[in-house]
Amino acid sequence: MIRDPAYALQAGIFAALTASADMATAFGGAPRVYDGVPKDPTGAVDTAAFPYVTIGEDQLIGQTNQASDVTEIAAKIEVWSRPQGANDFGECKQIAGAVRAALDQALPLD
């Protein structure tokens, strides 16, 4: 079975983010990372506690020839928060920094 490389990348991103000490610090505990945000039983309302991170859309650019099969992938990672206080973007920026730190490594890809 041929597996899409974006699947392996998404799993590697998820593993890196949920195992990161920087992410745990930014969240004050276990980071909330989703590829599908939890919803209520009707499926209409997100039930995730803020803040959280979503691994979203990705874009694959492939090039295949006789000598190689190369795929470049860009993945979208979003930080979600509900502002409280004067520094509305501080929480998101702290978490975004932790995301960058967690992903600044070779990812465990299957």
Buried (B, 14 or more C-beta within 10 A) or exposed (E): EEEEBBEBBBBBBBBBBBEBEBBBBBBEEEBBBBEEEEEEEEEEEEEBEEBBBBBEEBEEEEEEEEEEEEEEBEBEBEBBBEEEEEEEEEBBEBBBEBBEBBBEEEBEEE
